Amino acid sequence: MKIARIRLFLLRQPLRHSFETSSHRKSGIEHILVELTDADGRTGWGEIAAPSDPYFGAETTITAWEIATRYLVPALLGAEGNEPGDLETVWGRIRGHEFAKAGFSGAVWDLFSRTEGIALAAALGGTRSEVVAGVSLGIEPSIDELLTQVELQRTAGYPRVKLKIAPGWDVQPVRAVRAAHPDLDLHVDANGAYPDDADSAAVFARLDDEGLTMIEQPFAPRELVAHAALQARIGTDVCLDESVVALGDLRTMIRLRAARVLNIKVSRMGGLSVARAAHDIAVDAGIPVWCGGMHEFGVGRAANVAISSLPGFLLPSDVSGSDKYYTADIVDPPVRAEAGRVAVPSGPGIGHEVLVERIEREASRSFDTAAADVRDAALARG
């Protein structure tokens, strides 16, 4: 594979239902799509799923666009290799910016698997033909509205529901959902919103009585010691998300016993290669993993489905059907869930046709190395 052309597209899609977390509420999603073309004219697609605002982490679509055009594109243009890892090494000296790297990693893996004529899942080492999907529900204006949303997802066949929580929206809504659905696979996600204090300890002690599958990221990302202390106090599994960015973070989590479950989020960890390595480390440590999402469009969602086919993904992943969030997808066929399960595509690459004309037409911003002055490419590759 030799990368001959790179295009970027900034695309926004409205959400079917607005989504609120502990930090903010959003009605639409804006992501960057990456298209790589090799010297033989084959293409691969990836998705930079960075949020628009710096609430989940430091990266945003603005910073990702800058890093992509200024550093990643010049580093990758003209680079060649036989394996995805060969091409991913070109951005090895760029610190951080995992979301931006993940979009390019996804495109490299899609191009590689299409070149080999195999499914992305097979290229990654996946073993499943379908994956169990869960859904994530945001903070609603009232408990009644939350119960309506939970019922909708249960009717759609999803076996697991994740509830976003925040101080003041935690014990009561969880108890209401549990009372209405006593057999539901239910877990909560705080996105690091709670301080490590006595009030929070009391909240988690009460949630510990609700039969939750896990409590995800209760404290801030760097509070690994606080997570370890909480895990030692409660029976419910603690799951880490924002705390684990690099493989070293995962090793620290394991050493401290800071959590018993890992959310592997491809974007947060810098791409499919790192996500696969995290899976392997977790499996060796006896830690179940699942794939978290960032409201990806079809390109990123298909990559999540592929990584979720690996054997260590033992819990339902955030790979619900595209129609859960969007009226129309940017891939054909759209990602679909049947009775809470998503089929793993068997066709080459991500297994979906990317609707290029729609992306070109609707993008608010684009970049094309065929038309741009891409400077210092050789210098960037080092």
C-alpha positions as CSV (number, residue, x, y, z in Angstrom):
1,M,0.0,0.0,0.0
2,K,1.3,3.4,-1.0
3,I,-0.9,6.4,0.0
4,A,-1.3,8.6,-3.1
5,R,-4.2,10.8,-2.1
6,I,-6.0,11.9,1.2
7,R,-9.3,13.6,1.5
8,L,-11.0,14.9,4.6
9,F,-14.7,15.9,5.1
10,L,-16.3,17.7,8.0
11,L,-19.9,16.4,8.2
12,R,-22.7,17.2,10.6
13,Q,-25.8,15.0,11.2
14,P,-28.8,15.8,13.4
15,L,-29.7,13.3,16.1
16,R,-33.1,11.8,16.2
17,H,-33.3,12.5,19.9
18,S,-31.2,15.0,21.8
19,F,-28.6,13.5,24.1
20,E,-27.5,14.9,27.5
21,T,-24.6,13.8,29.6
22,S,-23.2,15.2,32.9
23,S,-21.5,18.0,30.9
24,H,-23.8,19.1,28.1
25,R,-26.7,18.4,25.8
26,K,-26.4,18.0,22.0
27,S,-28.8,17.8,19.2
28,G,-26.4,16.9,16.4
29,I,-23.0,15.3,15.8
30,E,-20.1,16.7,13.7
31,H,-17.3,14.3,12.7
32,I,-14.5,14.2,10.2
33,L,-14.3,11.5,7.6
34,V,-11.0,10.3,6.2
35,E,-10.6,8.8,2.8
36,L,-7.2,7.3,1.8
37,T,-6.5,6.3,-1.8
38,D,-3.5,4.1,-2.7
39,A,-1.4,4.1,-5.8
40,D,-3.7,1.5,-7.4
41,G,-6.8,3.6,-6.9
42,R,-8.2,1.5,-3.9
43,T,-9.8,3.5,-1.1
44,G,-10.2,3.1,2.6
45,W,-12.4,5.1,5.0
46,G,-12.0,6.1,8.6
47,E,-13.9,8.4,11.0
48,I,-12.5,11.0,13.4
49,A,-15.2,10.9,16.1
50,A,-13.9,13.8,18.1
51,P,-16.6,15.8,19.9
52,S,-17.3,19.3,19.0
53,D,-16.6,20.6,22.5
54,P,-13.8,19.8,25.0
55,Y,-16.0,18.0,27.6
56,F,-15.2,14.3,27.1
57,G,-11.5,15.1,26.6
58,A,-9.2,17.8,25.3
59,E,-9.7,17.0,21.6
60,T,-12.4,18.6,19.4
61,T,-13.3,18.6,15.8
62,I,-11.4,21.9,15.5
63,T,-8.2,20.5,17.0
64,A,-8.5,17.2,15.1
65,W,-8.8,19.1,11.8
66,E,-5.7,21.1,12.5
67,I,-3.7,18.0,13.6
68,A,-4.9,16.0,10.6
69,T,-4.1,18.6,7.9
70,R,-0.9,20.0,9.5
71,Y,0.7,16.7,10.7
72,L,-1.1,13.5,9.9
73,V,-1.7,14.1,6.2
74,P,1.9,15.2,5.4
75,A,3.2,12.2,7.4
76,L,1.0,9.7,5.6
77,L,1.0,11.0,2.0
78,G,3.5,9.0,0.0
79,A,4.1,6.5,2.8
80,E,3.9,2.8,2.0
81,G,3.8,-0.5,3.8
82,N,2.5,-4.0,3.7
83,E,0.6,-4.0,7.0
84,P,-1.4,-1.3,8.8
85,G,1.3,-1.1,11.5
86,D,3.8,0.0,8.8
87,L,1.7,3.0,8.0
88,E,0.7,3.8,11.6
89,T,4.3,4.2,12.5
90,V,4.5,7.5,10.5
91,W,2.6,9.4,13.3
92,G,4.3,7.6,16.2
93,R,6.2,10.7,17.3
94,I,3.0,12.8,17.5
95,R,2.0,12.9,21.2
96,G,-1.7,12.6,22.1
97,H,-4.5,13.5,19.6
98,E,-5.8,10.0,19.8
99,F,-9.1,10.8,18.1
100,A,-7.4,12.3,15.1
101,K,-5.0,9.3,14.9
102,A,-7.9,6.9,15.2
103,G,-9.6,8.2,12.1
104,F,-6.5,7.6,10.0
105,S,-5.9,4.2,11.7
106,G,-9.5,3.2,10.7
107,A,-8.9,4.3,7.1
108,V,-5.6,2.4,6.9
109,W,-7.2,-0.8,8.3
110,D,-10.1,-0.5,5.9
111,L,-7.7,0.0,2.9
112,F,-5.6,-2.9,4.0
113,S,-8.5,-5.3,4.4
114,R,-10.0,-4.2,1.1
115,T,-6.6,-4.8,-0.6
116,E,-6.5,-8.3,0.9
117,G,-10.1,-8.9,-0.1
118,I,-11.1,-9.8,3.5
119,A,-13.4,-8.4,6.1
120,L,-12.1,-5.9,8.6
121,A,-13.2,-8.1,11.4
122,A,-11.2,-11.0,10.0
123,A,-8.1,-8.8,9.5
124,L,-8.3,-7.8,13.2
125,G,-8.7,-11.4,14.4
126,G,-12.5,-11.4,15.0
127,T,-14.2,-14.7,15.7
128,R,-17.9,-13.8,15.9
129,S,-20.5,-13.5,13.1
130,E,-22.6,-11.2,15.2
131,V,-22.2,-9.0,18.2
132,V,-24.6,-8.1,21.0
133,A,-25.5,-4.5,21.1
134,G,-26.5,-2.2,23.9
135,V,-27.8,1.4,23.9
136,S,-26.8,4.5,25.8
137,L,-29.5,6.8,27.1
138,G,-28.8,10.4,28.1
139,I,-30.2,12.4,31.0
140,E,-33.8,13.2,30.3
141,P,-36.0,16.1,31.5
142,S,-38.0,13.8,33.7
143,I,-38.0,10.2,35.0
144,D,-41.2,9.5,33.1
145,E,-39.4,10.5,29.8
146,L,-36.5,8.3,30.7
147,L,-38.8,5.4,31.3
148,T,-40.4,6.0,27.9
149,Q,-36.9,5.9,26.2
150,V,-36.0,2.7,28.1
151,E,-39.2,1.0,27.0
152,L,-38.6,2.0,23.4
153,Q,-35.2,0.4,23.4
154,R,-36.4,-2.8,25.1
155,T,-39.2,-3.0,22.6
156,A,-36.5,-2.7,19.9
157,G,-34.8,-5.8,21.4
158,Y,-31.7,-4.3,23.0
159,P,-30.7,-6.4,26.0
160,R,-28.6,-3.8,27.7
161,V,-29.3,-0.2,28.6
162,K,-26.7,2.3,29.9
163,L,-27.9,5.4,31.7
164,K,-26.0,8.6,31.9
165,I,-25.9,9.9,35.5
166,A,-24.7,13.1,37.2
167,P,-24.9,14.5,40.7
168,G,-28.6,15.1,41.3
169,W,-29.6,12.6,38.6
170,D,-28.5,9.2,39.8
171,V,-30.2,7.1,42.5
172,Q,-33.8,8.1,41.8
173,P,-33.8,7.5,38.0
174,V,-31.9,4.3,38.4
175,R,-34.3,2.9,41.0
176,A,-37.2,3.9,38.7
177,V,-35.8,2.0,35.7
178,R,-34.8,-1.0,37.9
179,A,-38.3,-1.1,39.4
180,A,-39.9,-1.1,35.9
181,H,-37.4,-3.5,34.4
182,P,-36.1,-5.9,37.2
183,D,-34.4,-8.2,34.7
184,L,-32.7,-5.6,32.5
185,D,-28.9,-5.6,32.0
186,L,-28.4,-2.1,33.3
187,H,-25.4,0.0,33.9
188,V,-24.6,3.6,34.6
189,D,-22.0,6.1,33.3
190,A,-20.9,9.2,35.1
191,N,-18.3,10.4,32.6
192,G,-16.1,11.4,35.6
193,A,-18.7,13.8,37.0
194,Y,-18.4,12.9,40.7
195,P,-15.9,14.2,43.3
196,D,-14.1,11.7,45.5
197,D,-16.0,12.6,48.7
198,A,-18.4,11.3,51.3
199,D,-21.5,12.4,49.3
200,S,-20.4,10.5,46.3
201,A,-19.5,7.5,48.4
202,A,-23.1,7.5,49.7
203,V,-24.5,7.7,46.1
204,F,-22.4,4.7,44.9
205,A,-23.3,2.7,48.0
206,R,-27.0,3.1,47.2
207,L,-26.4,2.3,43.5
208,D,-24.5,-0.8,44.6
209,D,-27.9,-2.2,45.8
210,E,-29.5,-1.9,42.3
211,G,-28.1,-4.9,40.6
212,L,-26.1,-2.9,38.1
213,T,-23.8,-4.6,35.6
214,M,-21.2,-1.9,36.2
215,I,-20.6,1.7,37.3
216,E,-18.6,3.4,34.5
217,Q,-16.1,6.2,35.1
218,P,-17.4,7.6,38.3
219,F,-14.4,9.9,39.0
220,A,-12.2,12.1,36.9
221,P,-9.8,10.4,34.4
222,R,-6.6,10.6,36.5
223,E,-8.3,9.5,39.8
224,L,-7.1,5.9,39.5
225,V,-6.5,5.6,43.2
226,A,-10.0,6.8,43.9
227,H,-11.4,4.3,41.5
228,A,-9.4,1.5,43.2
229,A,-10.7,2.5,46.6
230,L,-14.3,2.5,45.3
231,Q,-13.9,-0.9,43.7
232,A,-12.7,-2.3,47.0
233,R,-15.8,-0.9,48.8
234,I,-18.6,-2.0,46.5
235,G,-19.6,-5.3,44.9
236,T,-20.7,-3.8,41.6
237,D,-17.9,-3.8,38.9
238,V,-16.3,-0.5,38.2
239,C,-15.6,0.1,34.6
240,L,-13.0,2.6,33.3
241,D,-13.4,4.7,30.1
242,E,-11.7,8.1,30.0
243,S,-9.0,6.9,32.4
244,V,-7.5,4.5,29.9
245,V,-6.1,6.2,26.9
246,A,-2.7,4.5,26.5
247,L,-1.8,0.8,27.1
248,G,0.3,2.0,30.1
249,D,-3.0,3.3,31.7
250,L,-4.5,-0.1,31.3
251,R,-1.5,-1.8,33.0
252,T,-1.8,0.7,35.8
253,M,-5.5,0.0,36.1
254,I,-4.8,-3.7,36.4
255,R,-2.0,-3.2,38.9
256,L,-4.1,-1.0,41.1
257,R,-7.2,-3.1,40.7
258,A,-8.9,0.2,39.9
259,A,-11.7,-1.5,37.9
260,R,-12.9,-5.0,36.8
261,V,-14.2,-4.0,33.4
262,L,-12.7,-2.0,30.5
263,N,-14.5,0.1,27.9
264,I,-12.4,-0.1,24.8
265,K,-13.2,3.0,22.8
266,V,-11.3,2.9,19.5
267,S,-11.3,6.7,19.2
268,R,-10.1,7.4,22.7
269,M,-7.2,4.9,22.4
270,G,-5.9,6.1,19.1
271,G,-7.2,3.5,16.6
272,L,-7.8,-0.1,15.9
273,S,-4.3,-1.4,16.5
274,V,-4.1,0.0,20.0
275,A,-7.7,-1.1,20.7
276,R,-6.7,-4.7,19.6
277,A,-3.6,-4.6,21.8
278,A,-5.8,-3.4,24.8
279,H,-8.1,-6.3,24.2
280,D,-5.2,-8.7,24.3
281,I,-3.8,-7.3,27.6
282,A,-7.3,-7.3,29.2
283,V,-7.9,-10.9,28.1
284,D,-4.6,-12.0,29.6
285,A,-5.6,-10.3,32.9
286,G,-9.1,-11.9,32.9
287,I,-10.8,-8.5,32.4
288,P,-14.0,-8.5,30.2
289,V,-14.2,-5.7,27.7
290,W,-16.8,-4.0,25.6
291,C,-16.7,-1.4,22.9
292,G,-17.9,2.1,23.7
293,G,-19.1,4.6,21.2
294,M,-19.0,8.3,20.3
295,H,-22.2,8.5,18.3
296,E,-20.2,7.4,15.2
297,F,-21.6,7.6,11.7
298,G,-21.7,4.4,9.7
299,V,-18.0,4.4,8.9
300,G,-16.8,4.5,12.5
301,R,-19.7,2.3,13.7
302,A,-18.8,-0.4,11.3
303,A,-15.2,-0.3,12.6
304,N,-16.6,-0.7,16.1
305,V,-18.6,-3.7,15.0
306,A,-15.5,-5.3,13.6
307,I,-13.4,-4.8,16.8
308,S,-16.3,-6.1,18.9
309,S,-16.1,-9.4,17.1
310,L,-12.9,-10.2,19.0
311,P,-13.3,-13.0,21.6
312,G,-12.7,-10.9,24.7
313,F,-15.6,-8.6,24.1
314,L,-17.9,-10.4,26.5
315,L,-20.4,-7.6,27.3
316,P,-22.8,-5.8,25.0
317,S,-21.2,-3.0,23.1
318,D,-22.4,0.4,22.0
319,V,-22.9,-0.7,18.4
320,S,-26.6,-0.2,18.1
321,G,-28.2,0.3,14.7
322,S,-27.7,3.6,12.9
323,D,-31.4,4.3,13.1
324,K,-31.1,4.6,16.9
325,Y,-29.4,8.0,16.4
326,Y,-29.8,9.1,12.8
327,T,-32.5,9.3,10.1
328,A,-30.1,8.3,7.4
329,D,-26.6,6.8,7.5
330,I,-23.6,7.5,5.2
331,V,-23.1,3.9,4.4
332,D,-25.2,1.4,2.5
333,P,-26.6,-0.8,3.9
334,P,-26.8,1.1,7.2
335,V,-25.7,-0.6,10.3
336,R,-28.7,-2.5,11.5
337,A,-29.6,-4.3,14.7
338,E,-32.0,-7.2,14.8
339,A,-33.2,-8.3,18.3
340,G,-30.3,-6.5,19.8
341,R,-27.7,-8.1,17.7
342,V,-25.6,-6.7,14.8
343,A,-24.3,-8.9,12.1
344,V,-20.5,-8.6,11.4
345,P,-20.1,-7.9,7.7
346,S,-18.2,-10.5,5.7
347,G,-17.4,-8.3,2.7
348,P,-14.0,-6.7,2.2
349,G,-13.1,-3.8,4.5
350,I,-15.8,-2.4,6.7
351,G,-18.3,-4.3,4.6
352,H,-20.4,-1.3,3.6
353,E,-20.5,1.0,0.6
354,V,-19.6,4.5,1.6
355,L,-22.0,7.1,0.1
356,V,-19.3,9.3,-1.2
357,E,-21.5,11.6,-3.3
358,R,-23.6,12.4,-0.2
359,I,-20.6,13.1,1.9
360,E,-19.1,15.4,-0.8
361,R,-22.4,17.2,-1.2
362,E,-23.2,17.7,2.5
363,A,-19.7,18.3,4.0
364,S,-19.3,21.8,5.4
365,R,-15.5,21.7,5.0
366,S,-13.2,19.5,2.9
367,F,-9.5,19.0,2.2
368,D,-7.9,17.2,-0.7
369,T,-4.2,16.6,-1.2
370,A,-4.8,16.6,-4.9
371,A,-5.6,20.3,-4.7
372,A,-3.8,21.4,-1.6
373,D,-0.1,22.4,-1.0
374,V,0.9,19.6,1.3
375,R,4.3,20.8,2.5
376,D,7.1,19.1,4.3
377,A,5.8,15.6,3.8
378,A,9.2,14.0,3.9
379,L,10.2,16.0,7.0
380,A,7.0,14.9,8.8
381,R,7.7,11.3,8.0
382,G,11.1,11.7,9.6
